Amino acid sequence: MLKHKSIFIVGLIVFGITTVSADSFKLDNSHSAVGFKIKHLGISTVTGNFKEYEAQFNFDEKTNKLNDANVVIKVASINTNDEKRDSHLQGTDFFDAEKFESIIFKVTKPVTIKKGSTSKIPGELTIKGITKPVVLNVKYSGVAKDPWGNSKLGFEAETKIKRADFGLTWNKALETGGVLVGEEVDIKIEGEAGAVK
């Protein structure tokens, strides 16, 4: 009985050390970007970004384990360098920003990421109240200290989605064939995150 208790206590201590060693990181918006691109008329590409977003996650530098990642993007902050188009995208034909204010991505399980290589991070993406599984291809650049002693983590993340999967079905047929707006959307996040003290 005493032996079992000792093993249990040791297990708790080890678990506690593992948990404490993971740091919480928050995305630094002044050194990050959340962008996307999509085909237009089948012959060119329109690029855009979201100006307002926040993200936080836990990362253990010793084990390279990432978990509890949560990204929230404000739909009304969409920017494609065309106010009329941005208003259309915020409206009911597309994102319906008044009803669905945020795009949300959550990591579904802990993942090990390796510096300098691309890791696949499974998660759930929610747009217009519709949630679908999505895999982010993440390239982890490492952790560095800034001149003020703050830990900074760098990464790039990419994925591709079909907008119709999330209820973004509006389109116009072209006389020459094809449609006005492409079906696939490329998403890219270039991020720098700081350790939360």
LUMMIZA-152303 format. One line per field, with one value per residue (C-alpha): residue number from 1; chain; residue in one letter; y negated, z, x. Coordinates in nm, 4 decimals. Layout:
num	c(NUM/...) $
cadena	c(A/...) $
residuo	c(A/...) $
py	c(Y/...) $
pz	c(Z/...) $
px	c(X/...) $
//
This chain:
num	c(1/2/3/4/5/6/7/8/9/10/11/12/13/14/15/16/17/18/19/20/21/22/23/24/25/26/27/28/29/30/31/32/33/34/35/36/37/38/39/40/41/42/43/44/45/46/47/48/49/50/51/52/53/54/55/56/57/58/59/60/61/62/63/64/65/66/67/68/69/70/71/72/73/74/75/76/77/78/79/80/81/82/83/84/85/86/87/88/89/90/91/92/93/94/95/96/97/98/99/100/101/102/103/104/105/106/107/108/109/110/111/112/113/114/115/116/117/118/119/120/121/122/123/124/125/126/127/128/129/130/131/132/133/134/135/136/137/138/139/140/141/142/143/144/145/146/147/148/149/150/151/152/153/154/155/156/157/158/159/160/161/162/163/164/165/166/167/168/169/170/171/172/173/174/175/176/177/178/179/180/181/182/183/184/185/186/187/188/189/190/191/192/193/194/195/196/197) $
cadena	c(A/A/A/A/A/A/A/A/A/A/A/A/A/A/A/A/A/A/A/A/A/A/A/A/A/A/A/A/A/A/A/A/A/A/A/A/A/A/A/A/A/A/A/A/A/A/A/A/A/A/A/A/A/A/A/A/A/A/A/A/A/A/A/A/A/A/A/A/A/A/A/A/A/A/A/A/A/A/A/A/A/A/A/A/A/A/A/A/A/A/A/A/A/A/A/A/A/A/A/A/A/A/A/A/A/A/A/A/A/A/A/A/A/A/A/A/A/A/A/A/A/A/A/A/A/A/A/A/A/A/A/A/A/A/A/A/A/A/A/A/A/A/A/A/A/A/A/A/A/A/A/A/A/A/A/A/A/A/A/A/A/A/A/A/A/A/A/A/A/A/A/A/A/A/A/A/A/A/A/A/A/A/A/A/A/A/A/A/A/A/A/A/A/A/A/A/A) $
residuo	c(M/L/K/H/K/S/I/F/I/V/G/L/I/V/F/G/I/T/T/V/S/A/D/S/F/K/L/D/N/S/H/S/A/V/G/F/K/I/K/H/L/G/I/S/T/V/T/G/N/F/K/E/Y/E/A/Q/F/N/F/D/E/K/T/N/K/L/N/D/A/N/V/V/I/K/V/A/S/I/N/T/N/D/E/K/R/D/S/H/L/Q/G/T/D/F/F/D/A/E/K/F/E/S/I/I/F/K/V/T/K/P/V/T/I/K/K/G/S/T/S/K/I/P/G/E/L/T/I/K/G/I/T/K/P/V/V/L/N/V/K/Y/S/G/V/A/K/D/P/W/G/N/S/K/L/G/F/E/A/E/T/K/I/K/R/A/D/F/G/L/T/W/N/K/A/L/E/T/G/G/V/L/V/G/E/E/V/D/I/K/I/E/G/E/A/G/A/V/K) $
py	c(0.0000/-0.2375/-0.1473/-0.2315/-0.5651/-0.6490/-0.5730/-0.7858/-1.0811/-1.0569/-1.0513/-1.3675/-1.5429/-1.4462/-1.5522/-1.8818/-1.9533/-1.8758/-2.1029/-2.3959/-2.3865/-2.4784/-2.8534/-3.0441/-3.2494/-3.5260/-3.6407/-3.9750/-4.1519/-4.4164/-4.1408/-3.9071/-3.8838/-3.6779/-3.6690/-3.4848/-3.4641/-3.3452/-3.3284/-3.6018/-3.5416/-3.2307/-3.4373/-3.6411/-3.6306/-3.8609/-3.8855/-4.0116/-4.0061/-4.0501/-4.3451/-4.2335/-3.8944/-3.7317/-3.3966/-3.2189/-2.8776/-2.6765/-2.5618/-2.3587/-2.4393/-2.1226/-1.8807/-2.1012/-2.0229/-2.2722/-2.2604/-2.4653/-2.6887/-2.9194/-3.1782/-3.4338/-3.6592/-3.9530/-3.9193/-4.2932/-4.3658/-4.2052/-4.4106/-4.3544/-4.7135/-4.7786/-4.9214/-4.8200/-4.4617/-4.4513/-4.5622/-4.2908/-4.0290/-4.1391/-4.1171/-3.8274/-3.7055/-3.6025/-3.6181/-3.7881/-3.9686/-4.1110/-3.7627/-3.5757/-3.8158/-3.5821/-3.3143/-3.0648/-2.8008/-2.5588/-2.2902/-1.9599/-1.7745/-1.8337/-1.8301/-1.8099/-2.0673/-2.0690/-2.3714/-2.4218/-2.1578/-2.1595/-1.9974/-1.9158/-2.0547/-1.9273/-2.1579/-2.2791/-2.5876/-2.7673/-3.0132/-3.1344/-2.8931/-2.5933/-2.3884/-2.1645/-1.9809/-2.1602/-2.0790/-2.3633/-2.3108/-2.4891/-2.5763/-2.6532/-2.8988/-2.8730/-3.0856/-3.3934/-3.6629/-4.0256/-4.3027/-4.3372/-3.9697/-3.8661/-3.5207/-3.5358/-3.2395/-3.2547/-3.0439/-3.0306/-2.8423/-2.7587/-2.5707/-2.5500/-2.5341/-2.5162/-2.8173/-2.6359/-2.3984/-2.6971/-2.8356/-3.0904/-2.9937/-3.3269/-3.3480/-3.4745/-3.2740/-3.4233/-3.4459/-3.2926/-3.0030/-2.9596/-3.1746/-3.5108/-3.3868/-3.0834/-2.7949/-2.7335/-2.9786/-2.9748/-3.0935/-3.1966/-3.3170/-3.4667/-3.4885/-3.6056/-3.5285/-3.6497/-3.4577/-3.5706/-3.6681) $
pz	c(0.0000/0.0950/-0.2235/-0.4355/-0.2586/-0.3201/-0.6904/-0.7053/-0.5338/-0.7625/-1.0611/-0.9415/-0.8981/-1.2470/-1.3964/-1.2108/-1.3420/-1.6986/-1.6746/-1.5185/-1.7794/-2.0587/-2.1165/-2.2368/-2.5526/-2.7013/-3.0640/-3.1098/-3.3654/-3.4447/-3.5810/-3.7286/-4.0224/-4.1031/-4.4794/-4.7548/-5.1325/-5.3796/-5.7562/-5.9367/-6.2812/-6.2968/-6.4261/-6.1337/-5.7574/-5.4966/-5.1670/-4.8352/-4.4621/-4.1283/-3.9190/-3.5841/-3.4294/-3.1181/-3.0451/-2.7428/-2.6905/-2.4543/-2.5666/-2.3881/-2.5244/-2.3697/-2.5368/-2.8300/-2.7325/-2.8390/-2.7045/-2.6075/-2.9144/-2.9791/-3.2584/-3.2833/-3.5912/-3.6119/-3.9410/-3.9687/-3.9890/-4.3336/-4.5772/-4.9508/-5.0394/-5.1769/-4.9389/-5.1567/-5.1815/-4.8084/-4.7298/-4.9607/-4.7882/-4.4472/-4.5655/-4.5815/-4.9220/-4.7533/-4.3855/-4.2395/-3.9886/-3.7814/-3.6972/-3.6984/-3.5574/-3.5353/-3.7201/-3.4681/-3.4921/-3.2079/-3.1882/-3.1024/-2.9433/-2.8274/-3.1130/-3.1279/-3.3594/-3.4749/-3.5479/-3.9174/-4.0367/-4.1248/-3.8791/-3.9307/-3.6602/-3.6619/-3.5419/-3.5851/-3.7907/-3.7383/-3.9970/-4.0023/-3.7194/-3.9235/-3.7757/-3.9888/-3.9268/-4.0765/-4.0741/-4.0456/-4.1989/-3.9489/-3.9868/-3.6442/-3.6554/-3.2920/-2.9759/-2.9260/-2.6635/-2.7569/-2.6195/-2.3163/-2.2186/-2.3487/-2.5077/-2.8662/-3.0760/-3.4570/-3.7007/-4.0357/-4.0799/-4.4011/-4.5019/-4.7846/-4.7466/-4.9698/-4.8874/-4.9710/-4.6805/-4.4524/-4.6200/-4.8360/-5.1573/-5.3297/-5.6887/-6.0399/-6.3618/-6.6420/-7.0054/-7.1093/-6.8672/-6.5131/-6.2151/-6.0670/-5.7338/-5.6888/-5.4663/-5.2813/-5.0326/-4.9321/-4.5748/-4.4318/-4.0859/-4.0278/-3.6542/-3.3733/-3.0236/-2.6885/-2.3615/-2.1264/-1.7892) $
px	c(0.0000/0.2830/0.4693/0.1652/0.1242/0.4919/0.4573/0.1422/0.3152/0.6204/0.3851/0.2144/0.5486/0.6656/0.3325/0.3536/0.7027/0.5957/0.2945/0.4799/0.7600/0.5163/0.4983/0.1968/0.2541/0.0421/0.0593/0.2352/0.0137/0.2773/0.5051/0.2434/0.0041/-0.3075/-0.3571/-0.5392/-0.5601/-0.8227/-0.8633/-1.0609/-1.2144/-0.9998/-0.7066/-0.5740/-0.5366/-0.6879/-0.5020/-0.6312/-0.5768/-0.7472/-0.6308/-0.7737/-0.7024/-0.5657/-0.4071/-0.2684/-0.1106/0.1066/0.4514/0.7189/1.0660/1.2145/0.9744/0.8615/0.5020/0.2349/-0.1198/-0.4245/-0.3864/-0.6791/-0.7028/-0.9858/-1.0122/-1.2521/-1.4427/-1.5196/-1.1451/-1.1147/-0.9068/-0.8606/-0.7650/-1.1141/-1.3765/-1.6711/-1.5480/-1.4709/-1.8273/-1.9624/-1.7468/-1.8744/-2.2362/-2.4803/-2.3555/-2.0321/-1.9275/-2.2374/-2.0148/-2.3006/-2.4264/-2.0947/-1.8377/-1.5404/-1.3487/-1.2083/-0.9371/-0.8626/-0.5959/-0.7635/-0.4691/-0.1087/0.1439/0.5226/0.6780/1.0403/1.2550/1.3263/1.0815/0.7125/0.4726/0.1066/-0.1214/-0.4813/-0.7542/-1.1086/-1.1920/-1.5230/-1.6599/-2.0218/-2.1018/-1.9833/-1.6970/-1.4756/-1.1466/-0.8468/-0.4757/-0.2233/0.1202/0.3434/0.7108/0.8586/1.1517/1.2567/1.2595/1.4795/1.5279/1.4703/1.7005/1.4717/1.4947/1.1527/1.1090/0.9779/0.8630/0.8461/0.6459/0.4666/0.1386/-0.0473/-0.3595/-0.6105/-0.9897/-1.2944/-1.5094/-1.8345/-1.7629/-1.8229/-2.1349/-1.9482/-2.1230/-2.1965/-2.0697/-2.1436/-2.1208/-1.9091/-2.0176/-1.6876/-1.7334/-1.6176/-1.7103/-1.6164/-1.4758/-1.2523/-1.3561/-1.0292/-0.8814/-0.5161/-0.4592/-0.1232/-0.0239/0.3187/0.3532/0.5723/0.4483/0.5726/0.5771/0.3005/0.4448) $
//
